[in-house]
């Protein structure tokens, strides 16, 4: 008789949030070392530097240097950091900035096998708490996914994020809108075991807080003041979606992390004006395309109204893409991981038809607004 034998590990994010959360650094890092190399974007580090220095003041933690990560999450930038003597010397790595900075330092920490702590300075994505890095080519085109270890802890300083560009939180809301719809759609044909099943259930809490608190959170960013609404949206974008990503993605088995909404983003990267628009901005339109493909007209209407209320796109005109470019987009997105893990029955032609129909609905919505 064969014996059931299944072994796996799941690492979930731990985090601190608040305007004074950097004061927790000495306590949280106490078992991991005493020296840290701070790596991130130039602007991000300038915004967080004083708070970081104040956070470790009077403790055993020493910040060795503030090092720019290179501007994009490429293997080339990561390898340059791996060769940096200060990075090699440090007990710990502190990743400061947005998604691409965090993704780069996750790769570096994984290769060097060093403890990693993340310090997101924008509320635009969940990269600071996920075990996946989006890697680009030096020319800015998408390359592949790298699967590093999870950061040991994430410090979400709401005062620093409140001082970030409004447009990045706006795009973060657009990106996070996809999580529930994509997780549920991509896994709909499969019988899920415990971990992805729990991930799918967590995904169901990702949409409503964005709709309830999104407008107020954007007002807080404009005023550069932390608020309850801003915290709810930040936690949704960074933590809730990050937990779903970690539960619904593996290196070589299942991939339910993203699907048709993100196909619109990857397709847009080969259009004339795709690079002029933010990732989450494009994904929010992809959400509408996915919902249209599923025939969920009530939900198309609900999300279209929300998108319109905060300036996210409702048709392809809003991201400067013509229907003549849809075939070129499809040539790109059918090569993606998302398409390779698509539920049964999804075809390129059917999705292009849904894109065209959604475009028509969005144009009509704008006329009647």
C-alpha positions as CSV (number, residue, x, y, z in Angstrom):
1,X,0.0,0.0,0.0
2,X,1.4,3.4,-1.0
3,X,1.9,5.9,1.8
4,X,0.8,9.5,1.4
5,X,3.8,11.8,1.7
6,X,3.6,15.5,1.1
7,X,6.0,18.1,2.5
8,X,5.9,21.8,1.9
9,X,6.5,25.1,3.7
10,X,4.6,28.3,3.5
11,X,6.1,31.6,4.7
12,X,3.7,34.4,5.5
13,X,4.4,38.1,5.8
14,X,5.0,39.7,9.2
15,X,4.8,43.5,9.3
16,X,4.7,46.7,11.4
17,X,2.6,49.7,10.4
18,X,2.4,53.2,11.7
19,X,4.2,56.6,11.5
20,X,6.6,55.4,14.2
21,X,7.1,51.8,13.2
22,X,10.8,52.2,12.4
23,X,11.4,52.4,16.1
24,X,10.6,48.6,16.1
25,X,13.7,47.9,13.9
26,X,16.1,47.1,16.8
27,X,13.6,44.7,18.4
28,X,12.6,42.9,15.2
29,X,16.1,42.5,13.9
30,X,17.8,41.6,17.2
31,X,18.4,38.0,16.2
32,X,19.6,38.7,12.7
33,X,22.7,40.9,13.1
34,X,23.9,44.3,13.9
35,X,24.9,45.8,10.5
36,X,22.7,46.7,7.6
37,X,23.2,47.9,4.0
38,X,20.3,50.1,3.0
39,X,19.5,49.6,-0.7
40,X,16.8,51.4,-2.7
41,X,15.8,54.2,-5.0
42,X,17.4,57.6,-4.6
43,X,14.2,59.5,-3.9
44,X,12.8,56.7,-1.7
45,X,15.9,56.6,0.5
46,X,15.9,60.4,0.8
47,X,12.3,60.3,2.1
48,X,13.0,57.5,4.6
49,X,16.6,58.2,5.6
50,X,16.0,60.4,8.6
51,X,13.3,58.1,10.0
52,X,15.6,55.1,9.5
53,X,18.4,56.8,11.3
54,X,16.1,57.9,14.1
55,X,14.6,54.4,14.3
56,X,17.9,52.7,15.1
57,X,19.3,55.5,17.2
58,X,20.7,54.3,20.5
59,X,20.6,50.7,19.5
60,X,23.1,48.1,18.4
61,X,22.0,48.4,14.7
62,X,24.4,50.2,12.5
63,X,23.5,51.4,9.0
64,X,26.6,50.9,6.9
65,X,25.6,52.8,3.8
66,X,22.7,54.0,1.6
67,X,23.2,52.4,-1.8
68,X,21.1,53.0,-5.0
69,X,19.7,49.8,-6.4
70,X,20.2,50.8,-10.1
71,X,16.8,52.0,-11.2
72,X,15.1,48.8,-12.4
73,X,14.7,45.2,-11.2
74,X,17.2,43.5,-13.5
75,X,19.6,40.7,-12.9
76,X,22.3,43.0,-14.0
77,X,21.6,45.5,-11.3
78,X,21.1,42.7,-8.8
79,X,24.5,41.2,-9.7
80,X,26.2,44.5,-9.3
81,X,24.8,44.8,-5.8
82,X,25.9,41.3,-5.0
83,X,29.5,42.3,-6.0
84,X,29.3,45.4,-3.8
85,X,31.7,45.0,-0.8
86,X,29.4,46.9,1.6
87,X,26.5,44.6,0.7
88,X,28.7,41.6,1.1
89,X,29.9,42.8,4.5
90,X,26.4,43.6,5.9
91,X,24.7,41.2,8.3
92,X,21.3,42.3,6.9
93,X,19.8,44.0,3.9
94,X,17.2,46.8,4.1
95,X,15.2,47.3,0.9
96,X,13.7,50.8,0.7
97,X,11.4,52.0,-2.0
98,X,8.8,50.7,-4.5
99,X,8.2,47.4,-6.1
100,X,11.3,47.3,-8.4
101,X,13.7,48.2,-5.6
102,X,12.2,45.6,-3.3
103,X,12.2,43.0,-6.1
104,X,15.9,43.7,-6.8
105,X,17.0,43.4,-3.2
106,X,14.9,40.3,-2.7
107,X,17.0,38.7,-5.5
108,X,20.2,39.9,-3.9
109,X,19.3,38.7,-0.4
110,X,18.3,35.4,-1.8
111,X,21.6,34.9,-3.7
112,X,23.7,36.1,-0.7
113,X,21.5,34.2,1.8
114,X,21.2,37.3,4.0
115,X,18.3,38.4,6.2
116,X,16.1,40.9,4.4
117,X,13.8,43.6,5.8
118,X,11.7,45.7,3.5
119,X,10.6,49.4,3.9
120,X,8.0,50.3,1.3
121,X,7.8,54.0,0.6
122,X,4.8,53.9,-1.7
123,X,1.5,52.1,-1.5
124,X,1.5,50.9,-5.1
125,X,2.2,47.1,-4.9
126,X,2.7,44.1,-2.6
127,X,6.4,43.4,-3.6
128,X,7.7,44.1,-0.1
129,X,5.9,41.1,1.3
130,X,5.9,38.6,-1.6
131,X,8.1,35.7,-2.5
132,X,8.2,36.6,-6.2
133,X,10.3,39.2,-8.1
134,X,9.3,40.6,-11.4
135,X,12.5,40.8,-13.4
136,X,13.0,43.1,-16.5
137,X,15.5,43.3,-19.3
138,X,17.9,46.3,-19.4
139,X,15.7,47.8,-22.1
140,X,12.7,47.8,-19.7
141,X,10.8,44.9,-21.3
142,X,9.6,42.0,-19.1
143,X,12.0,39.1,-18.7
144,X,10.8,36.6,-16.1
145,X,9.8,35.8,-12.6
146,X,12.3,35.0,-9.9
147,X,11.2,33.2,-6.7
148,X,13.3,34.4,-3.7
149,X,12.7,33.9,-0.1
150,X,10.2,36.1,1.7
151,X,11.5,39.2,3.6
152,X,11.9,38.5,7.3
153,X,9.7,41.6,8.2
154,X,8.1,44.6,6.5
155,X,8.1,48.0,8.1
156,X,5.2,50.1,6.6
157,X,5.7,53.7,7.7
158,X,2.4,55.4,7.0
159,X,3.9,58.8,7.4
160,X,6.5,58.1,4.7
161,X,3.9,56.7,2.4
162,X,1.6,59.7,3.1
163,X,4.4,61.8,1.6
164,X,4.6,59.7,-1.6
165,X,3.2,60.7,-5.0
166,X,-0.6,60.4,-5.2
167,X,-0.4,58.8,-8.6
168,X,1.5,55.8,-7.2
169,X,-1.2,55.0,-4.6
170,X,-3.8,55.6,-7.3
171,X,-2.1,53.0,-9.5
172,X,-1.7,50.7,-6.5
173,X,-5.5,50.8,-6.0
174,X,-5.9,49.8,-9.7
175,X,-3.5,46.9,-9.4
176,X,-5.0,45.6,-6.1
177,X,-8.5,45.7,-7.7
178,X,-7.4,42.7,-9.8
179,X,-6.5,40.3,-6.9
180,X,-9.9,38.9,-6.0
181,X,-11.2,38.6,-9.6
182,X,-8.0,37.0,-10.9
183,X,-7.5,34.6,-8.0
184,X,-11.1,33.4,-8.2
185,X,-11.2,33.1,-12.0
186,X,-7.8,31.5,-12.5
187,X,-8.6,28.7,-9.9
188,X,-12.2,28.1,-10.8
189,X,-11.6,24.8,-12.6
190,X,-9.5,23.2,-10.0
191,X,-10.1,21.4,-6.7
192,X,-7.9,23.4,-4.3
193,X,-6.0,22.0,-1.3
194,X,-5.5,24.0,1.9
195,X,-3.0,26.7,0.9
196,X,-4.4,28.0,-2.4
197,X,-7.9,27.5,-1.0
198,X,-7.1,29.8,1.9
199,X,-5.5,32.2,-0.6
200,X,-8.6,32.3,-2.7
201,X,-10.7,33.1,0.4
202,X,-8.4,35.9,1.5
203,X,-8.6,37.3,-2.0
204,X,-12.3,38.0,-1.4
205,X,-11.5,40.7,1.1
206,X,-9.3,42.7,-1.3
207,X,-11.9,44.6,-3.4
208,X,-14.4,46.2,-1.0
209,X,-11.9,48.2,1.2
210,X,-10.5,49.8,-2.0
211,X,-14.0,50.9,-3.0
212,X,-14.9,52.0,0.5
213,X,-11.8,53.9,1.4
214,X,-10.0,54.6,-1.9
215,X,-11.2,58.1,-2.3
216,X,-10.5,59.1,1.3
217,X,-7.0,57.5,1.1
218,X,-6.2,59.6,-2.0
219,X,-7.3,62.7,-0.1
220,X,-4.9,61.8,2.7
221,X,-2.0,61.5,0.2
222,X,-2.9,64.9,-1.2
223,X,-2.8,66.4,2.3
224,X,0.3,64.3,3.1
225,X,-1.4,63.1,6.4
226,X,-1.7,59.5,7.7
227,X,-5.3,58.5,8.3
228,X,-7.4,55.4,9.1
229,X,-8.6,55.2,5.4
230,X,-5.0,55.4,4.1
231,X,-4.0,52.6,6.5
232,X,-6.8,50.4,5.2
233,X,-5.9,50.9,1.6
234,X,-2.1,50.5,2.2
235,X,-2.8,47.2,4.1
236,X,-5.0,46.0,1.4
237,X,-2.5,46.8,-1.4
238,X,0.6,45.6,0.5
239,X,-0.5,42.9,2.9
240,X,-3.8,41.4,1.8
241,X,-2.8,41.1,-1.8
242,X,0.7,39.9,-0.8
243,X,-0.7,37.1,1.3
244,X,-2.8,36.0,-1.6
245,X,0.2,36.0,-3.9
246,X,2.2,33.9,-1.5
247,X,-0.5,31.3,-1.1
248,X,-1.5,31.1,-4.8
249,X,1.9,30.9,-6.5
250,X,4.6,28.2,-6.6
251,X,7.8,27.9,-8.6
252,X,6.8,24.7,-10.5
253,X,3.2,23.7,-9.6
254,X,0.2,26.0,-9.5
255,X,-0.1,29.7,-10.5
256,X,-3.3,31.5,-9.6
257,X,-1.7,34.8,-8.8
258,X,-2.8,36.7,-11.9
259,X,-4.6,36.0,-15.2
260,X,-6.6,38.0,-17.8
261,X,-6.4,41.4,-16.2
262,X,-2.6,41.3,-16.1
263,X,-2.6,40.0,-19.7
264,X,-3.8,43.5,-20.7
265,X,-0.8,45.0,-19.0
266,X,1.7,42.7,-20.7
267,X,0.0,43.3,-24.0
268,X,0.2,47.0,-23.5
269,X,4.0,46.9,-23.1
270,X,4.3,46.4,-26.9
271,X,1.9,49.2,-27.9
272,X,2.9,52.6,-29.0
273,X,1.8,54.4,-25.8
274,X,1.7,51.5,-23.2
275,X,4.9,52.6,-21.5
276,X,3.3,56.0,-20.8
277,X,0.9,54.5,-18.3
278,X,1.4,53.0,-14.9
279,X,1.1,49.2,-14.3
280,X,-1.9,49.4,-12.0
281,X,-3.6,51.9,-14.2
282,X,-3.6,49.4,-17.1
283,X,-4.4,46.5,-14.9
284,X,-7.5,48.2,-13.6
285,X,-8.8,48.3,-17.2
286,X,-7.8,44.6,-17.5
287,X,-10.1,43.9,-14.5
288,X,-13.0,45.3,-16.6
289,X,-12.0,43.1,-19.5
290,X,-11.8,40.0,-17.3
291,X,-15.3,40.8,-15.9
292,X,-16.6,41.4,-19.4
293,X,-15.2,38.0,-20.5
294,X,-17.0,36.3,-17.6
295,X,-20.2,38.1,-18.5
296,X,-20.5,39.7,-15.1
297,X,-22.3,42.9,-16.3
298,X,-23.3,44.1,-12.8
299,X,-19.7,43.9,-11.6
300,X,-18.5,45.6,-14.8
301,X,-20.8,48.5,-13.9
302,X,-19.7,48.6,-10.3
303,X,-16.0,48.7,-11.0
304,X,-16.4,51.0,-14.0
305,X,-18.2,53.5,-11.8
306,X,-15.4,53.2,-9.2
307,X,-12.7,53.5,-11.7
308,X,-14.3,56.6,-13.2
309,X,-14.8,58.2,-9.7
310,X,-11.0,58.2,-9.1
311,X,-9.8,58.7,-12.7
312,X,-8.8,55.1,-13.5
313,X,-9.5,54.0,-17.1
314,X,-12.8,52.7,-18.3
315,X,-11.9,52.1,-22.0
316,X,-8.8,51.7,-24.1
317,X,-8.9,55.3,-25.2
318,X,-8.0,56.3,-21.7
319,X,-4.6,54.5,-22.0
320,X,-4.1,55.5,-25.6
321,X,-4.5,52.1,-27.2
322,X,-6.4,51.6,-30.4
323,X,-8.3,48.4,-31.3
324,X,-5.9,48.0,-34.2
325,X,-3.2,47.1,-31.6
326,X,-5.2,44.3,-30.0
327,X,-3.7,41.6,-32.1
328,X,-0.2,42.8,-31.3
329,X,-1.2,42.8,-27.6
330,X,-2.5,39.2,-27.9
331,X,0.8,38.1,-29.6
332,X,2.5,39.2,-26.4
333,X,0.1,38.1,-23.7
334,X,-0.3,34.5,-25.1
335,X,3.4,34.1,-24.3
336,X,3.0,34.9,-20.6
337,X,2.9,32.7,-17.5
338,X,-0.6,34.0,-17.0
339,X,-1.8,32.6,-20.3
340,X,0.0,29.3,-19.7
341,X,-2.0,28.7,-16.6
342,X,-5.3,29.9,-18.0
343,X,-8.6,28.0,-17.1
344,X,-9.9,25.6,-19.8
345,X,-11.7,27.1,-22.8
346,X,-10.1,30.6,-22.8
347,X,-9.1,31.6,-26.3
348,X,-7.2,34.5,-27.7
349,X,-10.1,35.3,-30.1
350,X,-12.8,35.3,-27.4
351,X,-10.7,37.5,-25.1
352,X,-10.1,40.0,-27.9
353,X,-13.8,40.1,-28.5
354,X,-14.3,40.9,-24.8
355,X,-11.8,43.7,-25.0
356,X,-13.6,45.2,-28.0
357,X,-17.0,44.9,-26.2
358,X,-15.6,46.4,-23.0
359,X,-14.2,49.2,-25.0
360,X,-17.6,49.9,-26.5
361,X,-19.3,49.8,-23.1
362,X,-16.6,52.1,-21.6
363,X,-17.0,54.7,-24.4
364,X,-20.8,54.6,-23.9
365,X,-20.4,55.1,-20.2
366,X,-18.2,58.2,-20.7
367,X,-20.8,59.7,-23.1
368,X,-23.6,59.3,-20.6
369,X,-21.7,60.3,-17.5
